[in-house]
Amino acid sequence: MERLGARRRTVFLAIFLSLVAVVLGAGLGRAQTISAEIGTLEIEALVPLQVSFGFENTGAVDLQNVYGKAFVTDRFGNPVIEIPVNSFSVPAGQTVRVYLRSRWGFQKTGIYLLEATLDIGLKVLVTGALAFRIL
């Protein structure tokens, strides 16, 4: 009697492990990574503030509805201006140029940091930064 119970447990365990292996294998086969990077940020003009940067989708999945913000802070970390990045899409392996424009009414001499942060999906953020100086 005891031997029959042990045999059932063994068969149940073997079936359970087989099902787990099949489910995990199917999940791994479909998994594709997303990754991207922001290339060189450039300041095209100061009045009005015009910024551009290259965005490369380095992953194997098309990125849909990429969005974010660009921030300018002074050398003390105080926020100066915030520029929204409208959503855009990028096919896998492709690069696009993103252009931002905003008014920055009161510019004064100093050192600043421009930082662009984008949400590419699945809680993945991509950031690029550029320090610049106004004389």
Secondary structure, 3 states (H helix, E strand, C coil): CHHHHHHHHHHHHHHHHHHHHHHHHHHHHHCCCCCEEEEEEEEEECCCEEEEEEEEECCCCCEEEEEEEEEEEECCCCEEEEEEEEEEEECCCCEEEEEEEECCCCCCCEEEEEEEEEEEECCEEEEEEEEEEEC
